Amino acid sequence: MKTPSQIIKEIKQTLPADVKLVAVSKFHPVSMIEDAYAGGQRLFAENHVQELQQKHEVLPNDIEWHFIGHLQTNKVKYIAPYVHLIHAVDTHKLLVEINKQAQKNNRVIDCLLELHVAQEETKFGFSADEMYDYVRQGEWRQLENVRICGLMCMASNVEDESQIANEFQQAENLFKRLKQDFFAQEDSFSIRSWGMSDDYPIAIKYGSNMIRVGSRIFGPRVY
């Protein structure tokens, strides 16, 4: 059986040079992360604050921790001292809280706005129109300790590749509009985080430059 580090190496060999691989380590033991780390992987993602806390405390300090789950405002303070990128900002209220906690830690925290393109009702995020309006209104510009670096989305969990492609295309189109209209001078607005274990090759065709891969690397979740 292949180790996480071997699988990561194989995946990276197939990726364009500008695409970053985030290894989604949620529900998997520290030993598997250590194996991936030994193979050179430094970007890891979790979606539960408590699990992220536990892993952050025992793993090397040069890991870039990404938070990819639905983040509750009352939990932001626990990860604010060290989190590298928060992928799923879905309300202004959450961004305000991240800013507040970043300020307390004398940091600027990078964030992605979450776009809802999937057909499933359970997914969080702004619709394309809501997100465009939110960015246009500009309230976020008052927040000096957060930096909006791009968009994140999840496609519907379906077999239909044309539907998945269409959803990623919507995300790419919106990213381009926002970049042109509001972030043309901001080099940091550059991240398109879409594509997971089953659909990342399609995501890359539609502009993704950050993929979040879990089960393909670590196997089925260990609950």
GUVEXFI-721906 format. One record per residue (C-alpha): residue number from 1; x, y negated, z negated. Coordinates in pm, 1 decimal, decimal comma. Layout:
// residues N
<r><pos>NUM</pos><xx>X</xx><yy>Y</yy><zz>Z</zz></r>
...
***
This chain:
// residues 223
<r><pos>1</pos><xx>0,0</xx><yy>0,0</yy><zz>0,0</zz></r>
<r><pos>2</pos><xx>131,9</xx><yy>-343,8</yy><zz>91,8</zz></r>
<r><pos>3</pos><xx>212,8</xx><yy>-595,2</yy><zz>-180,5</zz></r>
<r><pos>4</pos><xx>68,6</xx><yy>-948,2</yy><zz>-185,2</zz></r>
<r><pos>5</pos><xx>406,8</xx><yy>-1092,6</yy><zz>-83,1</zz></r>
<r><pos>6</pos><xx>425,3</xx><yy>-860,2</yy><zz>220,3</zz></r>
<r><pos>7</pos><xx>73,5</xx><yy>-952,6</yy><zz>331,2</zz></r>
<r><pos>8</pos><xx>141,3</xx><yy>-1324,5</yy><zz>284,8</zz></r>
<r><pos>9</pos><xx>453,0</xx><yy>-1293,2</yy><zz>498,7</zz></r>
<r><pos>10</pos><xx>251,9</xx><yy>-1120,5</yy><zz>774,1</zz></r>
<r><pos>11</pos><xx>-22,4</xx><yy>-1385,3</yy><zz>766,6</zz></r>
<r><pos>12</pos><xx>227,5</xx><yy>-1672,9</yy><zz>773,5</zz></r>
<r><pos>13</pos><xx>393,3</xx><yy>-1527,3</yy><zz>1081,8</zz></r>
<r><pos>14</pos><xx>63,7</xx><yy>-1570,1</yy><zz>1269,4</zz></r>
<r><pos>15</pos><xx>-6,7</xx><yy>-1928,4</yy><zz>1157,1</zz></r>
<r><pos>16</pos><xx>75,2</xx><yy>-2245,9</yy><zz>1350,6</zz></r>
<r><pos>17</pos><xx>356,6</xx><yy>-2442,6</yy><zz>1188,2</zz></r>
<r><pos>18</pos><xx>125,1</xx><yy>-2713,5</yy><zz>1053,1</zz></r>
<r><pos>19</pos><xx>-119,1</xx><yy>-2477,1</yy><zz>875,8</zz></r>
<r><pos>20</pos><xx>-71,9</xx><yy>-2425,8</yy><zz>501,2</zz></r>
<r><pos>21</pos><xx>-174,5</xx><yy>-2103,1</yy><zz>332,6</zz></r>
<r><pos>22</pos><xx>-333,5</xx><yy>-2130,6</yy><zz>-11,6</zz></r>
<r><pos>23</pos><xx>-340,6</xx><yy>-1793,3</yy><zz>-188,2</zz></r>
<r><pos>24</pos><xx>-670,2</xx><yy>-1763,5</yy><zz>-376,6</zz></r>
<r><pos>25</pos><xx>-572,8</xx><yy>-1576,9</yy><zz>-691,3</zz></r>
<r><pos>26</pos><xx>-904,2</xx><yy>-1595,9</yy><zz>-879,7</zz></r>
<r><pos>27</pos><xx>-1002,4</xx><yy>-1276,6</yy><zz>-1063,5</zz></r>
<r><pos>28</pos><xx>-656,4</xx><yy>-1127,1</yy><zz>-999,5</zz></r>
<r><pos>29</pos><xx>-389,9</xx><yy>-1058,9</yy><zz>-1261,7</zz></r>
<r><pos>30</pos><xx>-78,1</xx><yy>-1264,4</yy><zz>-1322,4</zz></r>
<r><pos>31</pos><xx>139,8</xx><yy>-974,2</yy><zz>-1200,6</zz></r>
<r><pos>32</pos><xx>-1,8</xx><yy>-1006,4</yy><zz>-847,6</zz></r>
<r><pos>33</pos><xx>63,4</xx><yy>-1380,7</yy><zz>-845,1</zz></r>
<r><pos>34</pos><xx>419,5</xx><yy>-1313,2</yy><zz>-965,2</zz></r>
<r><pos>35</pos><xx>471,5</xx><yy>-1078,5</yy><zz>-670,9</zz></r>
<r><pos>36</pos><xx>345,4</xx><yy>-1340,5</yy><zz>-424,0</zz></r>
<r><pos>37</pos><xx>560,5</xx><yy>-1604,3</yy><zz>-596,4</zz></r>
<r><pos>38</pos><xx>869,4</xx><yy>-1382,7</yy><zz>-571,4</zz></r>
<r><pos>39</pos><xx>804,3</xx><yy>-1367,3</yy><zz>-196,6</zz></r>
<r><pos>40</pos><xx>813,1</xx><yy>-1745,8</yy><zz>-172,4</zz></r>
<r><pos>41</pos><xx>443,7</xx><yy>-1841,3</yy><zz>-201,5</zz></r>
<r><pos>42</pos><xx>390,0</xx><yy>-2160,0</yy><zz>-406,0</zz></r>
<r><pos>43</pos><xx>30,8</xx><yy>-2266,6</yy><zz>-327,5</zz></r>
<r><pos>44</pos><xx>-230,3</xx><yy>-2087,2</yy><zz>-538,1</zz></r>
<r><pos>45</pos><xx>-598,5</xx><yy>-2160,6</yy><zz>-599,2</zz></r>
<r><pos>46</pos><xx>-842,8</xx><yy>-2083,9</yy><zz>-877,5</zz></r>
<r><pos>47</pos><xx>-1212,1</xx><yy>-2161,4</yy><zz>-917,4</zz></r>
<r><pos>48</pos><xx>-1257,9</xx><yy>-2128,1</yy><zz>-1294,4</zz></r>
<r><pos>49</pos><xx>-1097,1</xx><yy>-2381,8</yy><zz>-1524,9</zz></r>
<r><pos>50</pos><xx>-1034,9</xx><yy>-2137,9</yy><zz>-1809,0</zz></r>
<r><pos>51</pos><xx>-863,3</xx><yy>-1885,0</yy><zz>-1581,4</zz></r>
<r><pos>52</pos><xx>-654,5</xx><yy>-2158,6</yy><zz>-1423,4</zz></r>
<r><pos>53</pos><xx>-550,2</xx><yy>-2279,1</yy><zz>-1769,5</zz></r>
<r><pos>54</pos><xx>-440,4</xx><yy>-1932,4</yy><zz>-1875,6</zz></r>
<r><pos>55</pos><xx>-238,8</xx><yy>-1872,2</yy><zz>-1559,5</zz></r>
<r><pos>56</pos><xx>-82,9</xx><yy>-2217,3</yy><zz>-1556,9</zz></r>
<r><pos>57</pos><xx>52,0</xx><yy>-2159,7</yy><zz>-1907,0</zz></r>
<r><pos>58</pos><xx>239,9</xx><yy>-1840,1</yy><zz>-1822,6</zz></r>
<r><pos>59</pos><xx>347,2</xx><yy>-1888,1</yy><zz>-1460,8</zz></r>
<r><pos>60</pos><xx>636,1</xx><yy>-2097,5</yy><zz>-1318,0</zz></r>
<r><pos>61</pos><xx>603,4</xx><yy>-2475,1</yy><zz>-1324,7</zz></r>
<r><pos>62</pos><xx>671,5</xx><yy>-2527,3</yy><zz>-956,0</zz></r>
<r><pos>63</pos><xx>344,5</xx><yy>-2359,1</yy><zz>-850,9</zz></r>
<r><pos>64</pos><xx>110,5</xx><yy>-2601,6</yy><zz>-673,8</zz></r>
<r><pos>65</pos><xx>-225,8</xx><yy>-2527,9</yy><zz>-832,5</zz></r>
<r><pos>66</pos><xx>-537,5</xx><yy>-2602,8</yy><zz>-627,4</zz></r>
<r><pos>67</pos><xx>-886,6</xx><yy>-2601,5</yy><zz>-776,8</zz></r>
<r><pos>68</pos><xx>-1141,0</xx><yy>-2475,6</yy><zz>-524,6</zz></r>
<r><pos>69</pos><xx>-1457,2</xx><yy>-2405,9</yy><zz>-722,1</zz></r>
<r><pos>70</pos><xx>-1750,9</xx><yy>-2621,9</yy><zz>-822,2</zz></r>
<r><pos>71</pos><xx>-1593,9</xx><yy>-2845,5</yy><zz>-1086,8</zz></r>
<r><pos>72</pos><xx>-1803,7</xx><yy>-2966,4</yy><zz>-1378,2</zz></r>
<r><pos>73</pos><xx>-1722,8</xx><yy>-3317,2</yy><zz>-1501,0</zz></r>
<r><pos>74</pos><xx>-1670,3</xx><yy>-3201,1</yy><zz>-1860,0</zz></r>
<r><pos>75</pos><xx>-1395,3</xx><yy>-2960,1</yy><zz>-1747,6</zz></r>
<r><pos>76</pos><xx>-1184,2</xx><yy>-3206,0</yy><zz>-1547,1</zz></r>
<r><pos>77</pos><xx>-976,4</xx><yy>-3309,7</yy><zz>-1850,8</zz></r>
<r><pos>78</pos><xx>-831,4</xx><yy>-2961,8</yy><zz>-1889,6</zz></r>
<r><pos>79</pos><xx>-671,0</xx><yy>-2949,3</yy><zz>-1544,6</zz></r>
<r><pos>80</pos><xx>-599,1</xx><yy>-3320,2</yy><zz>-1489,0</zz></r>
<r><pos>81</pos><xx>-242,9</xx><yy>-3303,9</yy><zz>-1630,0</zz></r>
<r><pos>82</pos><xx>-117,1</xx><yy>-3070,4</yy><zz>-1357,3</zz></r>
<r><pos>83</pos><xx>-366,4</xx><yy>-2985,5</yy><zz>-1080,8</zz></r>
<r><pos>84</pos><xx>-219,1</xx><yy>-3057,6</yy><zz>-736,5</zz></r>
<r><pos>85</pos><xx>-535,0</xx><yy>-3076,4</yy><zz>-524,6</zz></r>
<r><pos>86</pos><xx>-907,5</xx><yy>-3059,9</yy><zz>-605,2</zz></r>
<r><pos>87</pos><xx>-1086,5</xx><yy>-2921,4</yy><zz>-300,0</zz></r>
<r><pos>88</pos><xx>-1452,7</xx><yy>-2957,0</yy><zz>-376,0</zz></r>
<r><pos>89</pos><xx>-1549,3</xx><yy>-3311,7</yy><zz>-474,0</zz></r>
<r><pos>90</pos><xx>-1922,9</xx><yy>-3318,1</yy><zz>-410,1</zz></r>
<r><pos>91</pos><xx>-2043,3</xx><yy>-3627,8</yy><zz>-600,9</zz></r>
<r><pos>92</pos><xx>-1922,8</xx><yy>-3979,1</yy><zz>-678,8</zz></r>
<r><pos>93</pos><xx>-1974,6</xx><yy>-3901,2</yy><zz>-1047,1</zz></r>
<r><pos>94</pos><xx>-1716,4</xx><yy>-3621,3</yy><zz>-1028,4</zz></r>
<r><pos>95</pos><xx>-1466,8</xx><yy>-3845,2</yy><zz>-848,0</zz></r>
<r><pos>96</pos><xx>-1510,3</xx><yy>-4110,8</yy><zz>-1119,5</zz></r>
<r><pos>97</pos><xx>-1435,1</xx><yy>-3852,3</yy><zz>-1389,1</zz></r>
<r><pos>98</pos><xx>-1128,0</xx><yy>-3720,8</yy><zz>-1203,3</zz></r>
<r><pos>99</pos><xx>-1006,9</xx><yy>-4080,5</yy><zz>-1174,8</zz></r>
<r><pos>100</pos><xx>-1060,8</xx><yy>-4138,1</yy><zz>-1547,9</zz></r>
<r><pos>101</pos><xx>-869,9</xx><yy>-3824,9</yy><zz>-1649,3</zz></r>
<r><pos>102</pos><xx>-593,7</xx><yy>-3891,3</yy><zz>-1395,6</zz></r>
<r><pos>103</pos><xx>-550,6</xx><yy>-4238,0</yy><zz>-1545,3</zz></r>
<r><pos>104</pos><xx>-513,7</xx><yy>-4088,4</yy><zz>-1894,9</zz></r>
<r><pos>105</pos><xx>-237,2</xx><yy>-3866,4</yy><zz>-1759,8</zz></r>
<r><pos>106</pos><xx>-71,5</xx><yy>-4146,7</yy><zz>-1564,2</zz></r>
<r><pos>107</pos><xx>-125,4</xx><yy>-3959,6</yy><zz>-1236,5</zz></r>
<r><pos>108</pos><xx>-293,3</xx><yy>-3998,0</yy><zz>-900,0</zz></r>
<r><pos>109</pos><xx>-485,4</xx><yy>-3678,5</yy><zz>-819,6</zz></r>
<r><pos>110</pos><xx>-537,9</xx><yy>-3574,9</yy><zz>-458,4</zz></r>
<r><pos>111</pos><xx>-894,1</xx><yy>-3473,3</yy><zz>-371,7</zz></r>
<r><pos>112</pos><xx>-1095,2</xx><yy>-3343,3</yy><zz>-78,4</zz></r>
<r><pos>113</pos><xx>-1459,2</xx><yy>-3426,2</yy><zz>-15,0</zz></r>
<r><pos>114</pos><xx>-1674,7</xx><yy>-3115,9</yy><zz>21,6</zz></r>
<r><pos>115</pos><xx>-1885,9</xx><yy>-3098,0</yy><zz>335,2</zz></r>
<r><pos>116</pos><xx>-2192,2</xx><yy>-2873,5</yy><zz>337,8</zz></r>
<r><pos>117</pos><xx>-2218,8</xx><yy>-2711,3</yy><zz>680,9</zz></r>
<r><pos>118</pos><xx>-2322,8</xx><yy>-2357,4</yy><zz>586,0</zz></r>
<r><pos>119</pos><xx>-2680,2</xx><yy>-2235,4</yy><zz>615,7</zz></r>
<r><pos>120</pos><xx>-2682,5</xx><yy>-2097,5</yy><zz>261,1</zz></r>
<r><pos>121</pos><xx>-2859,3</xx><yy>-2310,9</yy><zz>3,7</zz></r>
<r><pos>122</pos><xx>-2619,7</xx><yy>-2215,0</yy><zz>-275,0</zz></r>
<r><pos>123</pos><xx>-2327,7</xx><yy>-2408,3</yy><zz>-130,5</zz></r>
<r><pos>124</pos><xx>-2250,3</xx><yy>-2750,6</yy><zz>-275,5</zz></r>
<r><pos>125</pos><xx>-2133,5</xx><yy>-3057,7</yy><zz>-89,4</zz></r>
<r><pos>126</pos><xx>-2237,7</xx><yy>-3364,2</yy><zz>108,6</zz></r>
<r><pos>127</pos><xx>-2423,2</xx><yy>-3331,9</yy><zz>437,0</zz></r>
<r><pos>128</pos><xx>-2235,1</xx><yy>-3494,3</yy><zz>726,9</zz></r>
<r><pos>129</pos><xx>-2459,2</xx><yy>-3804,4</yy><zz>714,5</zz></r>
<r><pos>130</pos><xx>-2433,7</xx><yy>-3831,9</yy><zz>335,3</zz></r>
<r><pos>131</pos><xx>-2056,9</xx><yy>-3806,9</yy><zz>349,1</zz></r>
<r><pos>132</pos><xx>-2022,4</xx><yy>-4066,1</yy><zz>624,0</zz></r>
<r><pos>133</pos><xx>-2246,4</xx><yy>-4306,4</yy><zz>429,6</zz></r>
<r><pos>134</pos><xx>-2060,6</xx><yy>-4241,5</yy><zz>105,2</zz></r>
<r><pos>135</pos><xx>-1723,0</xx><yy>-4316,1</yy><zz>260,8</zz></r>
<r><pos>136</pos><xx>-1861,2</xx><yy>-4620,4</yy><zz>445,5</zz></r>
<r><pos>137</pos><xx>-2011,0</xx><yy>-4770,7</yy><zz>128,9</zz></r>
<r><pos>138</pos><xx>-1661,8</xx><yy>-4764,8</yy><zz>-18,8</zz></r>
<r><pos>139</pos><xx>-1734,6</xx><yy>-4737,4</yy><zz>-392,8</zz></r>
<r><pos>140</pos><xx>-1452,7</xx><yy>-4483,1</yy><zz>-413,9</zz></r>
<r><pos>141</pos><xx>-1201,6</xx><yy>-4752,2</yy><zz>-317,4</zz></r>
<r><pos>142</pos><xx>-1221,6</xx><yy>-4892,7</yy><zz>-672,5</zz></r>
<r><pos>143</pos><xx>-1076,8</xx><yy>-4567,5</yy><zz>-810,1</zz></r>
<r><pos>144</pos><xx>-701,4</xx><yy>-4614,1</yy><zz>-818,2</zz></r>
<r><pos>145</pos><xx>-604,0</xx><yy>-4278,9</yy><zz>-969,0</zz></r>
<r><pos>146</pos><xx>-756,3</xx><yy>-4054,0</yy><zz>-705,2</zz></r>
<r><pos>147</pos><xx>-664,5</xx><yy>-4022,9</yy><zz>-341,0</zz></r>
<r><pos>148</pos><xx>-903,8</xx><yy>-3883,4</yy><zz>-81,6</zz></r>
<r><pos>149</pos><xx>-686,3</xx><yy>-3665,6</yy><zz>140,6</zz></r>
<r><pos>150</pos><xx>-940,2</xx><yy>-3501,6</yy><zz>370,0</zz></r>
<r><pos>151</pos><xx>-1233,3</xx><yy>-3262,2</yy><zz>384,2</zz></r>
<r><pos>152</pos><xx>-1313,6</xx><yy>-2911,5</yy><zz>269,0</zz></r>
<r><pos>153</pos><xx>-1594,9</xx><yy>-2683,3</yy><zz>380,8</zz></r>
<r><pos>154</pos><xx>-1710,1</xx><yy>-2321,6</yy><zz>389,7</zz></r>
<r><pos>155</pos><xx>-1884,6</xx><yy>-2168,8</yy><zz>687,8</zz></r>
<r><pos>156</pos><xx>-2189,0</xx><yy>-1946,5</yy><zz>650,7</zz></r>
<r><pos>157</pos><xx>-2111,7</xx><yy>-1591,2</yy><zz>549,1</zz></r>
<r><pos>158</pos><xx>-2241,0</xx><yy>-1434,7</yy><zz>871,5</zz></r>
<r><pos>159</pos><xx>-2120,7</xx><yy>-1201,6</yy><zz>1146,5</zz></r>
<r><pos>160</pos><xx>-2208,6</xx><yy>-1450,7</yy><zz>1421,5</zz></r>
<r><pos>161</pos><xx>-1877,1</xx><yy>-1604,2</yy><zz>1523,9</zz></r>
<r><pos>162</pos><xx>-2042,8</xx><yy>-1869,2</yy><zz>1739,1</zz></r>
<r><pos>163</pos><xx>-2231,7</xx><yy>-1999,5</yy><zz>1434,3</zz></r>
<r><pos>164</pos><xx>-1910,4</xx><yy>-2006,7</yy><zz>1229,0</zz></r>
<r><pos>165</pos><xx>-1730,9</xx><yy>-2187,4</yy><zz>1512,7</zz></r>
<r><pos>166</pos><xx>-2013,4</xx><yy>-2439,0</yy><zz>1539,2</zz></r>
<r><pos>167</pos><xx>-1994,9</xx><yy>-2515,9</yy><zz>1166,6</zz></r>
<r><pos>168</pos><xx>-1618,5</xx><yy>-2564,8</yy><zz>1173,6</zz></r>
<r><pos>169</pos><xx>-1660,8</xx><yy>-2783,2</yy><zz>1482,1</zz></r>
<r><pos>170</pos><xx>-1900,8</xx><yy>-3006,1</yy><zz>1284,4</zz></r>
<r><pos>171</pos><xx>-1638,1</xx><yy>-3041,4</yy><zz>1012,0</zz></r>
<r><pos>172</pos><xx>-1364,9</xx><yy>-3126,6</yy><zz>1262,2</zz></r>
<r><pos>173</pos><xx>-1587,0</xx><yy>-3385,2</yy><zz>1432,7</zz></r>
<r><pos>174</pos><xx>-1667,9</xx><yy>-3555,3</yy><zz>1102,4</zz></r>
<r><pos>175</pos><xx>-1303,7</xx><yy>-3553,1</yy><zz>994,3</zz></r>
<r><pos>176</pos><xx>-1208,0</xx><yy>-3729,8</yy><zz>1318,7</zz></r>
<r><pos>177</pos><xx>-1483,8</xx><yy>-3990,2</yy><zz>1278,0</zz></r>
<r><pos>178</pos><xx>-1385,6</xx><yy>-4066,0</yy><zz>918,4</zz></r>
<r><pos>179</pos><xx>-1017,7</xx><yy>-4081,3</yy><zz>1009,1</zz></r>
<r><pos>180</pos><xx>-1082,1</xx><yy>-4322,2</yy><zz>1295,2</zz></r>
<r><pos>181</pos><xx>-1333,5</xx><yy>-4544,5</yy><zz>1113,8</zz></r>
<r><pos>182</pos><xx>-1195,8</xx><yy>-4559,7</yy><zz>757,8</zz></r>
<r><pos>183</pos><xx>-857,2</xx><yy>-4390,8</yy><zz>721,2</zz></r>
<r><pos>184</pos><xx>-670,5</xx><yy>-4484,4</yy><zz>1039,0</zz></r>
<r><pos>185</pos><xx>-390,5</xx><yy>-4641,2</yy><zz>831,8</zz></r>
<r><pos>186</pos><xx>-384,8</xx><yy>-4365,1</yy><zz>567,8</zz></r>
<r><pos>187</pos><xx>-134,4</xx><yy>-4091,8</yy><zz>650,6</zz></r>
<r><pos>188</pos><xx>-247,1</xx><yy>-3904,3</yy><zz>340,7</zz></r>
<r><pos>189</pos><xx>-595,6</xx><yy>-3848,3</yy><zz>489,4</zz></r>
<r><pos>190</pos><xx>-485,8</xx><yy>-3542,1</yy><zz>680,9</zz></r>
<r><pos>191</pos><xx>-613,8</xx><yy>-3223,1</yy><zz>516,1</zz></r>
<r><pos>192</pos><xx>-879,2</xx><yy>-3004,9</yy><zz>680,3</zz></r>
<r><pos>193</pos><xx>-936,8</xx><yy>-2721,1</yy><zz>435,4</zz></r>
<r><pos>194</pos><xx>-1155,5</xx><yy>-2464,5</yy><zz>605,1</zz></r>
<r><pos>195</pos><xx>-1116,5</xx><yy>-2096,2</yy><zz>677,6</zz></r>
<r><pos>196</pos><xx>-1103,0</xx><yy>-1800,4</yy><zz>438,6</zz></r>
<r><pos>197</pos><xx>-1001,8</xx><yy>-1433,0</yy><zz>461,2</zz></r>
<r><pos>198</pos><xx>-1260,2</xx><yy>-1337,1</yy><zz>724,9</zz></r>
<r><pos>199</pos><xx>-1284,7</xx><yy>-1650,7</yy><zz>935,0</zz></r>
<r><pos>200</pos><xx>-955,8</xx><yy>-1840,9</yy><zz>917,2</zz></r>
<r><pos>201</pos><xx>-850,3</xx><yy>-1762,2</yy><zz>1278,9</zz></r>
<r><pos>202</pos><xx>-1169,4</xx><yy>-1937,2</yy><zz>1396,3</zz></r>
<r><pos>203</pos><xx>-1113,1</xx><yy>-2224,1</yy><zz>1151,2</zz></r>
<r><pos>204</pos><xx>-766,2</xx><yy>-2289,3</yy><zz>1291,2</zz></r>
<r><pos>205</pos><xx>-913,5</xx><yy>-2322,2</yy><zz>1642,1</zz></r>
<r><pos>206</pos><xx>-1133,0</xx><yy>-2598,4</yy><zz>1502,4</zz></r>
<r><pos>207</pos><xx>-871,6</xx><yy>-2814,1</yy><zz>1339,5</zz></r>
<r><pos>208</pos><xx>-809,3</xx><yy>-2647,8</yy><zz>1003,6</zz></r>
<r><pos>209</pos><xx>-460,6</xx><yy>-2705,9</yy><zz>864,4</zz></r>
<r><pos>210</pos><xx>-521,3</xx><yy>-2546,7</yy><zz>523,2</zz></r>
<r><pos>211</pos><xx>-667,1</xx><yy>-2198,1</yy><zz>481,5</zz></r>
<r><pos>212</pos><xx>-778,5</xx><yy>-2040,7</yy><zz>153,5</zz></r>
<r><pos>213</pos><xx>-713,2</xx><yy>-1667,4</yy><zz>161,8</zz></r>
<r><pos>214</pos><xx>-788,6</xx><yy>-1435,1</yy><zz>-130,3</zz></r>
<r><pos>215</pos><xx>-921,7</xx><yy>-1085,2</yy><zz>-69,0</zz></r>
<r><pos>216</pos><xx>-703,8</xx><yy>-1028,8</yy><zz>239,3</zz></r>
<r><pos>217</pos><xx>-394,3</xx><yy>-1086,0</yy><zz>21,5</zz></r>
<r><pos>218</pos><xx>-494,7</xx><yy>-950,3</yy><zz>-317,1</zz></r>
<r><pos>219</pos><xx>-763,2</xx><yy>-695,4</yy><zz>-227,4</zz></r>
<r><pos>220</pos><xx>-1110,8</xx><yy>-675,5</yy><zz>-385,7</zz></r>
<r><pos>221</pos><xx>-1168,4</xx><yy>-893,6</yy><zz>-688,9</zz></r>
<r><pos>222</pos><xx>-1076,8</xx><yy>-758,5</yy><zz>-1029,0</zz></r>
<r><pos>223</pos><xx>-1354,4</xx><yy>-870,4</yy><zz>-1265,7</zz></r>
***
